[in-house]
């Protein structure tokens, strides 16, 4: 499904930001088509989108001037004058994606086609001071740029994917159960100042969904959902080819969903039932009660490493580990089936570090539950970059979206 074309008549009182929206959307559609269908001509772009030749010419000229697109040298035979073909200029522009989580921090460098040029993965933020974490992340970005010999003139910006609910205008995390010290911290502006480049920010699930869209894997989907599980659980949506952010920019906080009531109380949330820390905790309790298992938990009780141990044991057929992972998957399926009914999704991808080991088990359970509920055509897959999906998607944000607030313009 192609990204839709947005256009509207605007009056004299419309803000400058609103007046830019149609042009920005046209540019985004054209860039997406060139990226996924290259080599492609201007005439083909006009035929596919329904845009006027003048609109296509304007958008293509902008992309050529920015170095994102180049004329490939190929010519499309038409019987008359050959048509110049367009393609993405992969290394002319690069972007950095940062995946901030309590479990892991991932920094990737991608080219304009979405290929990962370099990657650094380190222990998550957890209880560390936010300002200190920003300094460390900035150092990792500098390391990647030096290691890959990417110059500052090639770096178009940085994308930042964060957990929890966010304030897009302020560039801050409103609330993240997994990173409580970050609430209200101006993380976007702090990272922009540390790096001296523009920073675009979104929640991790939405960023992961954008990454799937950027990779072209959702091209045939009308309603796509990316289920993201890192330390917490969320969902990102691509509906009719466009990123869905809802009214406040925070769709899909599945981890907060209460599926089971206990009397008048709401009962446990989905994260309380299915998140990695819960699976690890249940493994410890059951093994303390005498359940036999090959699971090797850490002495310090690290919930994320312990979950990795449970997932690894499950893949190798350990009875207790498989029971715990499948239980987690069925709780997730309760939420996903509800989403499927509400949004009539036709595509589901699983993304996030917590799916990196036992993702195939989750895929099998979710697919079985969806099919049992009548969603026979919904394909369930692992994301293109499972563990690093939010980081790769955050880098795609830089190319795909106009940042709400950017850093120093001179950095471009």
Buried (B, 14 or more C-beta within 10 A) or exposed (E): BBBEBBEEEEEEEEEEEEEEBBBBBBBBBBBBBBBBBBBBBBBBBBEBBEBEEEBBBBBBEBBBEBBBBBBBEBBEEEEEEEBBBBBBBBBBBBBBBBBBBBBBBBBBBBBBBBEBBBBBBEEBBBEBEBEEBBEBBBEBBEEBBEEBEBEEEBBBBBBBBBBBBBBBEBBBBBBBBBBEBBBEBBBBBBBBBBBEBBBBBBBBBBBBBBBBBBBBBBBEBBBBBBBBBBBBBBBBBBBEBBBBBEEEBBBBBBBBBBBEEEEEEEEBBBBBBBBBBBBBBBBBEBBEEEEEBEBEBEEEEBBBBBBBBBBBBBBEEBEBBBBBBBBBBBBBBBBBBBBBEEBEBBBBBBBBBBBBBBBEBBBEBBBBBBEEBEBEEBBBBBBBBBBBBBBBBBBBBBBBBBBBBBBEEEBB
